[in-house]
Amino acid sequence: MKRYLGLVCKGAGMGAADAVPGVSGGTIAFITGIYEELIQTIERFGPGAVGIWKREGSAGVVDYLNLRFLLPLLAGIGLSLLSVAHLVVWLMEAQPRLLDGFFFGLVGASALVVWRRPAGWRWWYLLPLAVGLVLAQVLPALMPLVSQLGSPRLVLAVAGFIAISALLLPGVSGSLLLLTMGLYGTVMEGIRHFDTGLLAIFGLGCLAGLVVFSRLLSWLLRHGHDATMQLLVGFIVGSLPTLWPWQQMASYRMGADGRTIPLEYHHLTPGEYTVVTGEPSQWPVVLLLMLVGAVLVLSIDRLNSGPHTPGKDERDSVVKDKEDGSNA
């Protein structure tokens, strides 16, 4: 029961983080030590599960698909989207600098946690690190092209594919990509009012993204674990400018829903921010929340660096045996 409640809480953290443009639910999964298990679990959804069900019934499928892990996590994400995410969205409007400060410290510390994971540093790790940095900057700039696909349903489905892929990728915010596509407000309103038509189309795109991207990430982790980790560090570090608390919009465009879509920001010091905007920088509280976010991440990582969860190795062994049997 304790493990299930813990997974619900971790899922709630992922759901709340994905409501904030600039923060990824994948980052929260990384911080809480469930990232690789999540990717491997999602990858198992496929034809192999049908063979397991025919031979072993529902009990075998529960083990094979790791549903005792996945269902509590999804419950946490769902509960968060219906509750905590509303608080986060309100804070974005009421206290944006305080919220950005907290997540800046949290995401910055998570980059440190992932960066020090490899057992030994290799000079060529700089390549995937640089690729992650570049992609984190380029992807949001490409998102407005999605709105030019024509059909609103196609645009919404493609947006779901991209947003869910970003959820699985630490440092890349699905909410930020939706914002740059001009669909963030549309999707959030659909969630708030439970628009079944919109959610069905968006959900189909998300499902396709989960199937494709989870397999790609799982393959990368199996065949180049440490290099993939450095790629993820690049994504995480590349997302930090988006969360800088003191910035001013330099250019924007209007979305189809009438909402403002930021295109470029000027990053300022706290003093410059007050002079330019006339608003208080709140720098003492912001810096304190940065520290709180960083300490929280490092504390969670310290707890997760202990012994593996009892039974995990045995479960992985059982799943591997079942996969071998399914392929036989």
N, C-alpha and C positions, 0 to 999 in steps of 0.2 A: 504493500500500500504506500509506503514511504517513497519508493521509486516512482510509482505512478503519479503521485502528487508532485514530485519533483519534475517529472516530464511535462505535466500540465503547466507548471509555473514557467518552465523553459519555453514551451510553446507560446504562452502568453507574452513572454518577452519578445519572441520572434514576431508575433503579430503586431505588438505595439511599435517595435522598431520599424517594421515595414510601412507603418502609417506616416513615418517622417521622411520627407524627401532628403536624401543624403545618407540614410542609414539602411543597412541591409539586414534582413532576418538571418541570412547566412552568417553574418558577423556574430550575431548573438549565439547561433548554433556552435560556432567555433569557440567563442568565449566559454560556453558552458560544457564543452567537451563532447558534444554529440554529433559534430559535423560529419565525420567520416561514416559513422554508423547510419546517419540519415541518408547520405548519398547511396550507400550500399543497399539499404533497405528499399529505397525507391526503385533502384535498378532491378530488383527481383520481380517487379510487377511485369509479367509477360507470359508467353506460352509455357514456360517451365512450371508456373504455378498450377496450370491445368493438369499437367501430368501428376504432380504431387497430390492434387485433390482426387484424381481418379484412383490412385493407389492407396492413399492414407486418409482420405476424407478431410473434414473441416479442421480437425486437430492438427493434421500435418500442414495444412495451408497456414494456420495461425503461426506455427513455428517458422515455416519457410519465409513467409512475408514479414516476420518480426512484428506482428500486429500488436503485441503487448507493449512494444516501444512506440509504434507509429500512432495508434489510436489515441492514447493520452496526449501525445504531442499535438495532433490535429485538433483535439478537443480544446487544448489551451489556446491554439491559434484562433479557432473559431470564437471562443469566449472573449478573447482579447479584441478581435475585430468588432464585436458587438458591444464592448464595454470600455476597456482600457484605451482602445484606439480613439475613442471619442474624446477622452481626457487629453490625450497627446495632441490631437488636432486642435483642441481648445487652447492648450499651452502654446502651440505654434503661433496662434493669433494674439494671445494675451501676453506671453512672456517669451518671445522667440529667442532672445539672446541667452536667457538662462537655460532654455532647452538645448540650444545649439552648444553652449558651453559644456553641459553635462555629456552630450553625445560626442563632442570633440575629444574630451578626455577618455571616454570609453573606447572610441574607435582607434585613437592614437595608441592607447595601451594594448589594444588587441593586435595591432600591427607588430608591436614589440614581441608579444607572446608567440605569434606565428613565425616571425623572423628567426627566433632562436630555437625553433623546433628541430632543424636538421642536426644530426650528430656531428657533422663536420662541414665547415664552409668550403665551397669550391668557387673559384673566381668566375666560372661560367654561369653561376647562379645570377650574376648581374644581368644576363640576357633576359631570362623570364621576368626578373624584377622590373626591368625597363619596359618590357612588353606590357606588363600589367599596369604600370604607370601611364603609358601612352593610351591604352585602351580605355582606362578609366576617364581620361579627358576627352577622348574622341567619341565614345558611344553616345553621351547625351547630345552632342552636336548633330549626330546622324538621325536622332529620333524624329524630328519634324518631318522627315521624308515619309514616315509611316502614314501620316495623314493624307498623303497624296495617292494612296492606293486606290481610292475611288469609293467602293462600296463601304458604307458605315459598318456593316457586319464583319466584313473582311478586316477592316481597320481594327475593330474591337478584338477579334480573334487573334490577330497578329500581336496586338498590344498585350494580350494575356500570355501569349507564348514568350514574349520578351520579358515581361514583368516577372513571371514565375522563374525564368532562367536566372534573372538577376537576384531573386530571393535565394537561390541555391549558391550564388557566387558572393562570397564575403567582399565587402567594399563597394559593390555595385548596387545602388538603391533602385528597386523596382518602382517605388513611389516617385523618385526623381525622374526616371525615364518616362513614366506616365505623365509627369508634369510637363516635360519637354515635348511630349507628343500632343499635349493639350487635352489629355483624357483623365488626368488625376481627379478633377472635380466630378466628372461624369461617373467614374467608377466608385468613388467614395459615396456619392449620393445614391448610387444603385445599391451599395451595401447597406447604407443607413435605412433606405426605404424598401429593402428586399425586393428589388425589381427582378423578377424571375427571368424575364426575357433577356435582359442585359446580362445578368449573371450567368445564364446558360451559355451564351455565345462566348463571353469572356472566359468562362470555366473550361470550355472545349479547347480554347487556345492554351490555357494553363496546363491542361492535361497533356496536350501534345508537347509542350515545353518540358514538362517533367519527364516524359518518356525519353525524349531525345537528349536533353542536357544532362540528366542524371547518368546516362550511359557514357557520355563523353567524359564527364568529370571522374567517374569511377575508373574508366580506362586510364586516364591521365594519372590518377593516384596510384594505380597498380603498377604502371610502367615507368613512372618518373615521379615518385612521391615527393622527394625533397625539392626538385625543380618546380613542381606544381605548387608546393607551399610558397615558394618565393614569388611565383606568378600571383598568388593570392595576396601576398604582402603588397605587391605593386598595386593591385586593385584597391586594397584598403587604404594605403597611403595616398593614392590618387584621389580618394573620395574626401580627404580631409579639408581641402579648400572650400568645398560646398558647405561644410559645417562651421567655418570660421564665423564667430558670432558678430564681428563688426565688418559688415560689407554693405555696399550700396549698389543697387541695380544700375547698370550702365546702359543696357539696351534690352529691348523686349519686343514681343509681337503679341497680337491678340489671337487667341484660339477660337475655334469654331463655336465653342460654348460661351464666348464672350469673356473668358478669363484671361488674365495677363500671364504670358509664358516668358519667364526670364531667359535671356540669351547670354548675358555677360554681366559680371559683377566687378566692382572695384573693392579690393580688400584693404581695409584701413586699420590703423592703430586705434585703441580706445579713445585717445585724445582727438584724433582726426575725425572719428565717427561723431563725437559730440559737436565738433565745429561744423561739420558738413551737414548733419541731419538736424541738429538742434535738440536731439534726444539724449538722455543720460546713458552713458556707456555701461553702467552697472558693473564695472570691471572687478571690484573686490568679490562680489557674489559669483560672477561668471567664473573667475579663476578658482574660487572655492569649489564650484560644481565640476570644473574640469578635473580637479584633484580627486573629488569624490568618485567620478566616473572611472578615472585611472586606477584608483585604489580598489574599487569594486572588481574590475577586470583582473587585476593581479592577484587579488584574494581568491577569486573563483578559480583562476588557473592554478594557484597553489593547492587548493583543495582537490582539483581534478588531476593533479600530477601524482597523486598517491596511487595505491594499488587499484587494479582494474576492478570493475564491478563484478562480484562473485557470479560465476556462471556464464560470463560473457564468452570466454574461450570455448567452453563446452558448447554453447549455443552456436558459435561460428563453425565449430567442427561438425555439428549435426547438420547445419545448413549446407556445408560443403559436401557432406556425404549424400544429402538428398539431391543436390545439383548433379553430382556425379551419376547418381542412379537415374535421374531424369534424362541425362544425356546418353545413357547406355542403350 
